[in-house]
Amino acid sequence: MNSRRLLSIWPRCARADRVLASIVLAALVVRAAWLLRSGSEWAVATDSIGYLALARGIRDGCGFAAMANGCGAPEVLRTPGYPLFLVPFLNHYRLAIFVQAVFGAAVCGVVAAFTKRQYGAAAAIIAAAIVAFDPPTITVTKELLTEPLFQLVLAGAVFGSLCNHALAAGLLYGAAALVRPVAEPLLILAPVPFLLSRRWIRAAGALCLALVIIGAWAARNYRVAGVFALTIEGPMNLYSYTVPAVVSLVTGVPLIEAQRAAAHAVESAAFGDHADLIAKAHQLSPHDEISWAVETSPQVAHLMLSRSIDVIASHPIATAEVTAIGFLRLAFEPHAPAVGLAKMVNGGGPAFRVVKIGSMALEAALLCFIWIGVARAMWIYRSDDQLWILLGIALLLLLAASPYLDVFDPRYRVPAIPFLATIAGVGWANLASLVRPGICADPATIVLGIAESGPARN
C-alpha cells in the first residue's frame, strides 16, 4: 500500500485535529441536548436524592451530613466528592447537567489527545468517536449522578500516570476514590507505569499521595462513626446483593425472599427486639430492605462484612457463577433505557419505541465494535504495557460492579468506556496499518514511515 493511498484513508495531520475537535464538539452537543426539554425534575434519579441532601447539608453548615428537616448524622455511606460538586448547583440543576455535558466532552478530548500522541490520529479518531457516542455515557449525563465527574477524574488519573505525571496521577486517583469508592482497588495499578520505567520515587509518590487522601477520609469516618474505611457501601452491597444471589442459587429460594431474609437477619442481630427503632429506621429508606440499617448504625457494616465472607467462603463456586454472570451482562448486554427515555420522550408512544430500539441497536453494535477492537489490539500488540494497564483498569471497574445478579445498570459500565475505547481504537486502526505502538510522533510521519517500511509491527 503506497503512502498516497494511506493518506487518502485517514485525514492528514493538518486535518486530523479538526476531525478530533469536531468529535469532541459533537460529544458536547449530544450530551447537552437533554437541556432542550424544559424543567429539571427529569434530572433527579433515585440516587440523586441522597447526593442532593448531602450537598444541602454541606451548604447549610451540617458538615458532611444530610439535610432534610434538620442536620442528620455524619455520613459514612457515601463519599464527599460528588456532593461537593453539587453545592453550587442546588438551585440550578440544568446548569449542573450542562457542566456534566462539558465533563463528557472533556473525557472525549483527553482520550483523543492521549491516543493521538501514543498511537496516531487514526486510533484517536476511533477512540474519541466511541466515547462521544456511547449511549449509556450520553444517557447518564442527564441525571445528577456520579458517573460524569468520576469518569473525568479517573481518566485524568490513568492517562496522567501513563504520561509520567506522578503528582497529578496521585492526586486524581485519590480524588476519584472520593467521588466513587470503586476507584480504591484501582490503586494496585497506579504505580505500575512508573515501576515499568524504573521511576521508583514517582511510583511511591503517586501511590502514597492517593493513599494519604483516602486514609484521611477513612480517619474522619473512624472519628465520627468508629469505622476506619473510605465507605461502608462495599459490605452493604455484598450483603444486599451478592449474598442473597448466592443463597438463591444454592438453595433455589426466590431471590426476593433471600434478600428479605438477609435484611431481617441484620435487624435481629443488630437491633434485637427494638421494634420501635426498626420501624423508625425503616422510614429512612422505605424502598430498601437493608440500607436503613447502615444509616442507623454504621457499625452494622462489620456484621454484614463478616456474614458476607462466611457465605462466600462456604460457596465459592456459586459466588464465582454469580460474579461471572454479572460481569458478562455488564460487559456485553445492551440496555433498554426505558426509564430515562420515558422522561424525555412520551412513554409508550411510537417515538419512544423507535428511540428505545434505536438506542439498543446502536449500543449492541458499539459493544461488538469495542470488544472486537480490544481483542485485536491485545493480540497484535500483546507486548504493549500501556494497553495491558488500560485493560486491567477497565476489567477491574467492570468486575467491581459484577457480583450483583439482579442489578444490571449500564451506568456501571460507563467509567470503563474511555479505556476500552482507547484499546479498541488501536485495534481497529491497525486494520488499516496506521498505528505502531511506542511511537509518539506526528501521525503523518507514522503513516509515511509505515508505507515505506511495510506493515505495522506484530
N, C-alpha and C positions, 0 to 999 in steps of 0.2 A: 504494500500500500504506500503510495508516494505522499509527500508532505502536503501537496495541494489538496488531495482527496481528504486527508486527515483534517486539515483546516476547514474544509467545507462541511464536515460533520458537526463540529462544535465551534462556538464563537471564538474568534481570535481574542487574544488577551485584551486588546483595546475594547472589545465588545463584551467580554465576559463580565466585567464589573457592572456594566449596565444591565445585563441579564440578571445577575445576582441581586442588584438593587431593586429591580422590578419584582423579583420573587419576594423579597423582604417587604416591599410595599404592599404586595398582594396579600401577604400574611397579615399585615395590619388591617387591611380593608375587610377581609373575611371575618376577622375576629371582632372588629368594631361594628360590623353590620348588624349585630344584635341590637344596637342602640337605635336602629330605625323604628323599633317599637316604642311606644310611649310607656310611661310609668317605670317602675323599678321593682315591683313585687316579684317579678319573674327571676330576679337575681338572687333571691333568698332561698337557698336549699335547706334541707333539714339540718345538715351540719353547720350551715351558716349561722343559725340561731345562737349556738354556743360561742362561736367566734365573735359575733357582734356583742353579746352580753359581756364577754371579757374585755372587748375594746371599750365599751361604755364604762366598765369598772376602772380601767386604766385612766380614762379621761376624767372620771369623777373622783379620783383620789382614793380608790379602793385598793390600789396596788394591783397585782395580778390575781384578781378575783372577779367573779361575775357580778354584774349589777342588774338586779331585777327590781324588786321593791326596796331593796337596800343592798349593801355590800354583802356578798356571800363569803364563804370560807375560801382561804387561799387555794388556788387551782394547782393541782398536780397531775391532772389527767391530760390536759393539752399543754403545748409549749407556747412561748410568747411571741414567736416570730410573726405569724400572720395577724393576730390581734393588734400588735403594734402597727403593722402596716395599715390596718383598717381605721385606726383612730382618726386620721384627718378626714376620712370619708364617711363618717357616721351619719351625716346629713346629706351626703352626695353619693348615693350608691351608683348612679350612672357614671359619674366621674371615675369611681373605683373600677368599674368594668372597662372603661376606656384605658386606664392605666394598665390593667391586666392585658388588654389587647396589645399595648406597647411592649409589655414584657414578652408576649408571644413572638412579636416581630423581632425583638432583640435576641431571643433564643435562636431564631432563624438566622439572624445576622452572625451570631457567634459561631454557629455550626458552619455557615458558609465561609467565614474568614479562616477558621482553623483548617477545614478540609481543603480549601484552595491552597493555603500555604504548604500543607503537608503532601497533598496528593493531586493537585491540579484543578483547573477550572471545571472540567467535566464532572469529576466526583463531587465538587462543591455545588454545582447546579442541581444535580440529582438529590443530594442530601438536603439541600435547602428546600427544594420542592416538596420532599416528603414531610418535613417539619411544617411547612406552610399549609399544606392541605390535608393533614391527618384529621379525620372527622372528630374523634374524641378530644383531641387537643383544642380544636376550634370550639366544640360544644362546652367544654369545662370552663372556657374563658368567660362565659356569660353569667357565671354564678360566683358568689363570694365564697370561694373555696381556696385551699392552699396551693393547688397544683400550679397555677401560672407563676407565682412567686417562687415556689420550690424548684420548678423546672429551670428558671433563670439562674438562681443562686447555685444550684448543683452543677449546671452546665459550666458556669464560670469556674467552679472549683475543679472539676475534672479536666477541662481543657486548659485551665491555668496550670495545673500540675504537669500536664503533658508538654507545656511550653516552658517548663522550668521556673515558674513563678511560685516559689515555695511560700512566701509570706501571704500572697493573695490566696493561694490554694488552702493554706491552713485556716485563714480567717473565714473563707467561704464554706469550707467543709463544716466548720463549727456553726456558722450561721444557718446552713442548710439543715443541720440537726435541730436547731431551734425553731425552724419552720415546720419540718416534718421529721419525727424521730426515726423514720425509716432510713435516714442518711447515716445513722450511727454505725451499723455494721459495715458500711462502705469504707470506714476508716482503715480497714485492713489493707485496702488498695491505695490509700492516699500517698504513702511514701514510696510506693513501688517504682514510679517513673524516675525518682531521684536515686533509688538504690541501683537500678539498672545502669544508670550513667555514673555510678560511683560517687555521687554527691551526698556523702553521709550526713554532713551537717544540715543540708537542706532537707533531707529526708526526716531527720529527727525534729527539725524546726517545724515543718509542716504538720507532722503528726502531733507534736506536743502542743502546738498552738490550738489545734482543733480540740484536743483533749482538755485543755485548760478551760475553754469556753463551755464545753459540755459538763466538765466537772464543777464549774462554778454554779451552773443551774441545778445540778444534782445536789450540791451542798445547800442551795436555797430550799429545795424540796425537803431535804432532811431537817432543816431548821424549822420549817412551818408544818410538816406533817410526819416527820420521823421516817421518811422513805428516801434513801440515798439512791436516786435513779433520775435519769433525764425525764422520764414519764412513767406512769403506771398503766399506760394504754396497752403495752405488749402483753403482760399477764392477763389483762381483762379480755383482750381479743383471743388469746389462746383458749381461755376458759369458756368464752362465749360462743366461739365458732369451731375451733379445732376439736376440742374435747367432745362436744355433742355429736359432731360429724363422725368421729372415730367410734364413739359408743353406738351410734345409729348403724354404722357399717358392720360392726362386730355382732351386735345383738339383734338387729332387724327392727328395733324400735323406731317409729317415725321420728324424723329429725326434730320437729317442733316439740314433741314430748321429751326428747333428750335434752333440749335446751331449757325447757321449763324445770325439769328435774335438777339440772345443774344450778339454775337460779335459786330454787328452793333449798338446795343443799347449802349454798352460801348463806342464805337467810338464816337457816337453823344454826349453822356453825358460828356465824359472826354475831347474830342478834338474839339468838335463843327464843324466848317466849315474849319478847317485847313487841307485841302486835301493834301497839300504837306507834312505835318508832318505825316499824316496817311500813305501815300504812302511810305515815307522813313522808317517808323517804320515797315511796312509790310515786309521789306527786312530782318529784324532781325529773323523772324520766318515765312518764307513763307509757311511752311507746317501746320501752326497752326492758327486758326481763332482768338484766344484770347490772347495767352501768350505774343505776341509782345506788347500789351498794358501795361502789367505789367512791362515788361522790360523797356519800355519807361518812364513810370510814376508809380513807386511803390505804390503811394497813391491811385491809381485806385483800389487797393485791398479793401479799405474801401467801395467803391461803390459796388464792387462785393459782399462783405460780406453782406451789407445791403439788396441788392436786393435778394440774396440767402435766407436770413432769411425771407423776405416777402413772397417769393414763397413757402418755406417750411411750414411756419405758415398758409398760405392760403390753402394748400393742404397736410395736414399731412398724410392722408391715402395713397394717391398716392406716397408720399415720402417713406412711410414705405414699400409699394409694390416694388418700385424701389430698395430699400436697401435690402429687403428680397430676391429678385431675384438675385441680385449681390452676396449676401452672400452665397446663396445655390450653385450658379455656382462656386464660388471660393472655397467652401469647398468640393464639390463633383464631379465637372466636370473634366474629364481628358482632357488634352490639346493636340492638334495636332501640334507638334513642327515643322511646315513646314519651317519657315524662318531660324531657327537655324540649322536645319539639312541640308537644301539646301546648306548652306555654307560649310558643312563638307562632304556631300555625293553628288554625281552628281544628282542634282534635276531632277525629272521626270523619272529617271531610275528605274529598278526593285529593286536595292539595296536601293534606297531612300524610295520606298514604303514599303519594308519589315521592314526597321529600324523604319520608322514612325509608322506603325501599331503595331510593337512590343513594341515601347515605350508607345503608348497609352494604349495597353493592360496591360502592367506592371503597369502603373500609375493607371489605373482603379482598378486593383486587390489590389494594395497597399493602395489606398484610402479606399476601403472597409475594408481591414485588419485594418487600423488605426482607423476608426470610430467605428467598432465593438469592438476593444480592448478598446477604450476610453469609450464606453458605459458600457462595463463590469466592468472596473475599477471604474467608478464613481458610479455604482450601488452597487458593492460589498464593496467598501471602501468609502462610502459616508461621513464618519466622518473624513477622512484624509484631514487635512487642506492644506497640501502641494499640493496634487493633484488638489484641487479646485483653488489654486493660479495659478498653471500651466495652468489649463483650462481657467481661466479668462484672463491670458496673451494671450493665443492663440486666443481666441474668439475676444478680442479687436483688435488684429492685423488683423484678417480677416474682422471684421466689419469696420475698418478704411478704407479699400480698397473696400468696397462693394457698396457705392451709385453711381456706375458708370455703367449704364445699357449697354452701347455699348462698354465697355472696359473690356475684360477678358484676363488677363495675369497671368499665374501660378507663375510668379516670385513674385507676391504679397502674395502668399501662403507660399513661402519659409521661411520667418522669423518665422512662427508659427510651422514649422515641428519639431524642436528639442523638443518642449514642448508637442506637440501631440504624438510624438514618445515615450517619457518617460511614459506618461499615458498609451498608448497602450501597451507598454512593460509590465507594471504592470498588465494590464487586461488580456493579453494572458498568462503571466507567472502563474497567478493564476489558469489557466485551468489545469496546472499540479501540483497545490498545492505546489508551490515552493517559494511563496513570502508571507511575512507578514508585512504590513506597520508598521513603527515605530521602527523596529528592525534594528539597524546599526551594524551588526555583520558579521562575516565571512560567506559567502554563504553556505559552507559545514555544519556549525553549524546550520544555519537556516533549511537546508534540513533535517538534522538528528533530530532536535527538532520537526519539523512538523511530521516526520514519527513516532515519539514516542508519540506525544500528540494528533494527529488527524489532520483534515484538517485545512486550514488557517481560521483566524477569518473572519466572515461575518459582 
